[in-house]
Amino acid sequence: MRIVVTGASGFLGRLLVGALLRAGAFGGEPISRLVLVDRVTWPDDSQGAGVPVQVVRGELLENLDNVFAEPVDVLFHLAAAVSAECEADFELGMRANVDATRGLLEAARAQSREGGPVVRMLFASSVAVYGSHPALPLPPAVSESTVPVPRSSYGTQKLMCEHLIADCTRRGFIDGRVVRLMTVAVRPGRPNAAASGFLSGIVREPLAGLPAVCPVDPGLKVALSSPRRTVVGILRVAEVERGTGPGRLDGPLPVNLPALTVSVADMLATLRQVAGDTVADRVAVAPDPAVEAIVGSWPAVFDHQRAAALGLGPDPSFLSVLQDYLTDHPARSPPRWTDRRHTWGRARARRENAGSTITPDDRHHAHGGESPP
Ligand SMILES: NC(=O)c1ccc[n+]([C@@H]2O[C@H](COP(=O)([O-])OP(=O)(O)OC[C@H]3O[C@@H](n4cnc5c(N)ncnc54)[C@H](O)[C@@H]3O)[C@@H](O)[C@H]2O)c1
């Protein structure tokens, strides 16, 4: 089974690749080759993990021939330009998000037309496909049957791709699956150009001794998911068999990954509770209307039924999201937290030993989750 991951050097790409390398199999079949595509260099710490790895470095659209030089069985399409950069540069977003996805779909279609395998394609969409519009206000809890009305170019581009993938699936060109990711936090490494980036920054930066700005009213509620649960969700939707009933992927609709609903004020209070006043006081609130317009238009409360039927659930609390981050990035931990890590480490070891299947932790720890520079 030859598996391709686009955006492999990115935040989630690296975690996903780590999970696949550790599993060595997808849907019960051994992975014969993992093809990692990114314009950013792949850190070579995964080479020799048992699964042959092929690195394709460069622009996706310029490397389709390389990617499809041999039959592709599964394609995780994570490469994208993110929300604030798409808002600042319309053409960049169209090229990186729409044109690149269309190029992949054309290549996959050509493969099946020429008698090759029908590619199973997992597309990482976003909560940004939703937006609140005066003519069509969001319901109290958003589900996959809520009409998406994006309020950003990024959200619009993701929605365009969702529709293209659904149509290519209907026509039998590919087997497309779409997951809509919540804001994934806490993102390690350097800040990125996502409008929601501050939701990680207000935790990550103060813990690292740096000041941070919260550009929204702290009363704003947001929908979050930890990196661990996000990667588990991506893999689950990619691997699951289609069909009706529990544990099957039913129909052509995307799957909204489960969301933890939390206010920014609660996030900051949790940071204060865990790390103390000195750390929490490094966050200054300075609302930025441009950020509030994008992030404030996204829904915060979701109906999780579709994801729950696949065995997926939200993070239990922001405290647990923060615990995950501090456990995985101990250098960021305040001293009193580091003492407690041993207890969680033991708990994690127990969970890992409890079953032979991949755990969220396995999936997360393969590469430490640092963002590329
Ligand atoms: N992280 C989140 O909170 C979040 C939330 C919703 C949706 N998503 C989606 O999940 C996916 C992964 O997100 P992430 O946080 O890992 O993003 P990221 O920015 O960390 O990684 C994306 C990677 O894609 C690569 N890339 C982008 N365009 C490319 C191109 N044209 N050719 C080659 N490489 C290209 C970049 O170099 C980068 O390494 C994206 O599609 C994103 O839109 C992420």
The ligand as an SDF file (V2000), in Angstrom:
LIG
                    3D

 44 48  0  0  0  0  0  0  0  0999 V2000
   -3.9540   23.3580   12.6970 N   0  0  0  0  0  0  0  0  0  0  0  0
   -5.2300   23.7490   12.7670 C   0  0  0  0  0  0  0  0  0  0  0  0
   -5.6800   24.3230   13.7630 O   0  0  0  0  0  0  0  0  0  0  0  0
   -6.1630   23.4610   11.6080 C   0  0  0  0  0  0  0  0  0  0  0  0
   -7.5220   23.7570   11.7570 C   0  0  0  0  0  0  0  0  0  0  0  0
   -8.3840   23.5180   10.6930 C   0  0  0  0  0  0  0  0  0  0  0  0
   -7.8910   22.9700    9.5260 C   0  0  0  0  0  0  0  0  0  0  0  0
   -6.5710   22.6920    9.3980 N   0  0  0  0  0  0  0  0  0  0  0  0
   -6.0730   22.1370    8.1410 C   0  0  0  0  0  0  0  0  0  0  0  0
   -5.2540   21.0130    8.4160 O   0  0  0  0  0  0  0  0  0  0  0  0
   -4.1810   20.9470    7.4740 C   0  0  0  0  0  0  0  0  0  0  0  0
   -2.8500   20.8570    8.2050 C   0  0  0  0  0  0  0  0  0  0  0  0
   -2.7370   21.9730    9.0710 O   0  0  0  0  0  0  0  0  0  0  0  0
   -1.3680   22.3190    9.8080 P   0  0  0  0  0  0  0  0  0  0  0  0
   -1.7210   23.0860   11.0140 O   0  0  0  0  0  0  0  0  0  0  0  0
   -0.5320   21.1100    9.9130 O   0  0  0  0  0  0  0  0  0  0  0  0
   -0.7330   23.3270    8.7530 O   0  0  0  0  0  0  0  0  0  0  0  0
    0.7970   23.7390    8.5850 P   0  0  0  0  0  0  0  0  0  0  0  0
    0.7940   25.1060    8.0110 O   0  0  0  0  0  0  0  0  0  0  0  0
    1.5700   23.4840    9.8410 O   0  0  0  0  0  0  0  0  0  0  0  0
    1.3320   22.7080    7.5080 O   0  0  0  0  0  0  0  0  0  0  0  0
    0.9660   22.7870    6.1630 C   0  0  0  0  0  0  0  0  0  0  0  0
    2.1460   22.2960    5.3510 C   0  0  0  0  0  0  0  0  0  0  0  0
    1.7540   22.2910    3.9790 O   0  0  0  0  0  0  0  0  0  0  0  0
    2.8620   22.7330    3.2090 C   0  0  0  0  0  0  0  0  0  0  0  0
    2.3310   23.2930    1.9610 N   0  0  0  0  0  0  0  0  0  0  0  0
    1.3630   24.2230    1.8480 C   0  0  0  0  0  0  0  0  0  0  0  0
    1.1080   24.4670    0.5620 N   0  0  0  0  0  0  0  0  0  0  0  0
    1.9280   23.6640   -0.1500 C   0  0  0  0  0  0  0  0  0  0  0  0
    2.1320   23.4670   -1.5360 C   0  0  0  0  0  0  0  0  0  0  0  0
    1.4300   24.1490   -2.4570 N   0  0  0  0  0  0  0  0  0  0  0  0
    3.0570   22.5740   -1.9300 N   0  0  0  0  0  0  0  0  0  0  0  0
    3.7790   21.8830   -1.0080 C   0  0  0  0  0  0  0  0  0  0  0  0
    3.6130   22.0230    0.3230 N   0  0  0  0  0  0  0  0  0  0  0  0
    2.7040   22.9110    0.7450 C   0  0  0  0  0  0  0  0  0  0  0  0
    3.5550   23.7750    4.0720 C   0  0  0  0  0  0  0  0  0  0  0  0
    4.9210   23.9180    3.7040 O   0  0  0  0  0  0  0  0  0  0  0  0
    3.3840   23.1950    5.4680 C   0  0  0  0  0  0  0  0  0  0  0  0
    4.5030   22.4210    5.8640 O   0  0  0  0  0  0  0  0  0  0  0  0
   -4.3320   22.1680    6.5760 C   0  0  0  0  0  0  0  0  0  0  0  0
   -5.0180   21.7850    5.4120 O   0  0  0  0  0  0  0  0  0  0  0  0
   -5.1790   23.1130    7.3950 C   0  0  0  0  0  0  0  0  0  0  0  0
   -5.9320   23.9920    6.5730 O   0  0  0  0  0  0  0  0  0  0  0  0
   -5.6840   22.9240   10.4240 C   0  0  0  0  0  0  0  0  0  0  0  0
  1  2  1  0
  2  3  2  0
  2  4  1  0
  4  5  1  0
  4 44  2  0
  5  6  2  0
  6  7  1  0
  7  8  2  0
  8  9  1  0
  8 44  1  0
  9 10  1  0
  9 42  1  0
 10 11  1  0
 11 12  1  0
 11 40  1  0
 12 13  1  0
 13 14  1  0
 14 15  2  0
 14 16  1  0
 14 17  1  0
 17 18  1  0
 18 19  2  0
 18 20  1  0
 18 21  1  0
 21 22  1  0
 22 23  1  0
 23 24  1  0
 23 38  1  0
 24 25  1  0
 25 26  1  0
 25 36  1  0
 26 27  1  0
 26 35  1  0
 27 28  2  0
 28 29  1  0
 29 30  1  0
 29 35  2  0
 30 31  1  0
 30 32  2  0
 32 33  1  0
 33 34  2  0
 34 35  1  0
 36 37  1  0
 36 38  1  0
 38 39  1  0
 40 41  1  0
 40 42  1  0
 42 43  1  0
M  CHG  2   8   1  16  -1
M  END
$$$$
